[in-house]
Amino acid sequence: MKKYSLTILMILSVVCCDLQATTPTEKLESVTNQLIVIALSSQSNDDEKKTKLSQIIRTEIDLETISRKVLSTHWEDTTEEQKQYFMSQFEKIIVKNYFALLKKYTNEKIVFTKEQVKEDRLAIVDSEIVSGSSKTPVRYKMVKVDNTWKIYDFAPEGVSFVTSYKNNYAITLRESGVQGLVDAMSK
């Protein structure tokens, strides 16, 4: 009986947490809180933190939309195998970048300042990372997938993550195509 009670409690906590995040801002607040818990955890080593971070990224970020936008017109000419490989490699890049940011976390506050929802499926959420008297603006772009808000781009100080990678990969894509990019990513 104890075993079943614990299972029911775990299921309810997942359902309740997901139901609470009904707006894009609420979803971002939830994700931010999860990331802060990872950053501040003194009981987890770096590998455990990366694993937890990777789990959050898989559930809270729309890797397919990001990948489509980064590869742009090349997406349609890409095989399913190349798409899957690109997304898995890109996930590793995101984990690496977020992990580097988490390691630098020093109790900054994240304040969500504005939310715009378009057609009940796209959203832009503006926030500020506040550290002392310094404020760094961050804009998140989100899409509703299966009735859940997911991040598909973020832009600290106006610099889009997607656009940055799209520009970084443009020469390789132009000269070597998707396979050339996939090969370069595996090195």
N, C-alpha and C positions, 0 to 999 in steps of 0.2 A: 504494500500500500504506500509506503514511504517513497519507494522508487517511482510509482505512478504520480504521486503528488509533486515530486520534484520535476518530472517530465512535463506535467501540466503547467506548473509554474513557469518553466522555461519557455514553453510555447506561448503562454499568455504574455510574458514579458516581451517576446519578439513581436507578437501581434500588436500589443499596446504601443510599443515604441514606434512601430511602423505607422500605426493609425494616428499617432500624435503629430507626425511630420506631414501635415496636409498641405502646407504651402512651401514654395521653394525656400523661403527664408528659414522656416522651421526645419526643413531637411538639412540645410547648410549648418544651422546651429547644432543639430544632432551630429553631423559628420565632424564638425569642428571639435565638439566635446570629445568624440571618440579619439581624434588625433591628439588632443591635449593629454588625454589619459595615457596614450602610448608614449608621448614625449616625456611625461613626468614619471613614468613607471621606473622605479629603481630595482624592481624584482625581475625585470626582463633584460636579457642580453640583446645585443644588436641584431642577431639573427632572428630571435623571437619577435622583436619589434618590427623587423622587415616583413616577417610572415604575417603579422597582424595588419600591418599597413597594406600589404598586398591584398589581403582579404577585403579590406575596406575599399580599396581601389576597384576591385572586381565587382563589388556590389553597388558602389556609389558613383562611379564614373562610367560614362557611355563610351567605351573603348572603340566600338564600331563607328560611331559618329565622329569621334576625334580622328580615327584612322582615315575615314572617307574624306574629311576636310583636309588633312595633311597631304594625302596622296592626290587629292583633287581629281582632275580628269583621268588620271592613271588608274583610279579605283576600278572603273568599269572594265578595263583591259587586264585586270589582275585575276589570276586563278584563285580558287577557293583556298588552296594550300598556301599560296603566297599571302593572301589576306590574313589567314590564321597565324602564320608565322610572323608577319609584320605586327599584328596586334599583340602577340605574346612578347615580342622584342620591345615594342613600344611601352607595354605595361612595365617591363623591367626599367626602362628609362624613367618613367613616371615615378616608380618606387624609389629609384636612386635619387631623383631630384627632391621628392617630398621628404625622404629620409634625411637628406642633407639639411633641409629646412627644419625638420623636427629636432635634429641635434643642436640647432642654434636657438631653439625656443627658450626664452627666459621670462615667462609669465606675461607676455604681451597680451593685451585685450583685443578681441575681435568684436567690432561693433558693426552691425548690419544697419545700413542707413536708408536703403531704398529698394523697392521691389517693383518690377514691371512684368506683368504676365500678358502674353499675346496669344489669342485664340485658345486659351486653356491648355496649351501644350508646349509653349516656349516661354522662357523667363530670363530676365536679367536681374541680378541681385548685386547691388553695390555695397561694399563694406570698407572698413578702415581697420588697419592693424595699428593699434595705439601703443606706443612705447614712450613713456614720459610725456614730453610735449611734441614728440614726432608722430605724424600720422601718415601711413602709407595706404593709398587707395588700392583696392582690389575689386575687380568686376568679375562676376561669375556668370557664365551663360549655361542655361540648363534646358533640358528637354524632358518631357513626360514620356516615359517608356513603361508600358504595361501598368499604367496608373501610379507610377512612382517617378519622382523627380530625380534626374541624374545630371551630373556635371559633364559638359562637353567642352568647355573652355574656361580659362581664367586668365585675367590680365592684371598682374601687379604693376602699378604705376603706368597703366595704359599699354603695356607690352603683352600682346596675346601669346599664350603658350602655343596654340595651334598655328598661328601665323609665323611665329619664330621657327618652329620645326618645318613648316611648309617651305619657308625661305631657305633654311639650312639644307634641306633635301632636294631643292629644285635643280641644282646643277647635276647631281648624281642621277636624278630621274630623267633629266633631259638627255644626258650622255649615255647612260647605261640602262635606263628603264627600271621597272620595279625589281626585277631579278638582281640587277646591279646594286640597288639599294639594300635589298634583303641580304645579299652576300656581304656587303660592307657592314651591316648591322651585326652579322654573326661573328665578326672579327674582334 
